[in-house]
Amino acid sequence: KMAGLMDEVEKLLIPMRGRMLHLEDGQQEFMLTIEGGPAPFTVRSGEPLLNALERKGSGTDALCRSGECGVCRTRLVKGEVFMPPSVSLRRSDAIFGYIHPCAAYPTSDLVIRL
């Protein structure tokens, strides 16, 4: 059953990866809303979410800054992000909608839960 579930998750991830190809200059802007946080603010497609969060003083703990350790794990409530295939996302995180903002790039307006 788990293999079939992961196949379904992978089908969702592939279109997100493809969307990044259309964000050529990395400067496309999207709105980021943090549940229970400050007012929504602008983030850029070519910048990891963690950088934007830190700039606004809303950062989360982070160690590796490359998507490997999982310390910055954050719930993606709404929207889509691109994460390189090298990001070590646990199967349960993918299933339940968690991302690593240190290696997640917005491809749409987002709502997250820190």
Sequence and secondary structure as in RCSB ss.txt:
>XXXX:A:sequence
KMAGLMDEVEKLLIPMRGRMLHLEDGQQEFMLTIEGGPAPFTVRSGEPLLNALERKGSGTDALCRSGECGVCRTR
LVKGEVFMPPSVSLRRSDAIFGYIHPCAAYPTSDLVIRL
>XXXX:A:secstr
 HHHHHHHHHHHHHHHHHHHTT TTS  EEEEEETTSSS EEEETTS HHHHHHHTT     SSSSSSS TT EE
EEES EE  TTS   HHHHHHTEE GGG EESS EEEE 
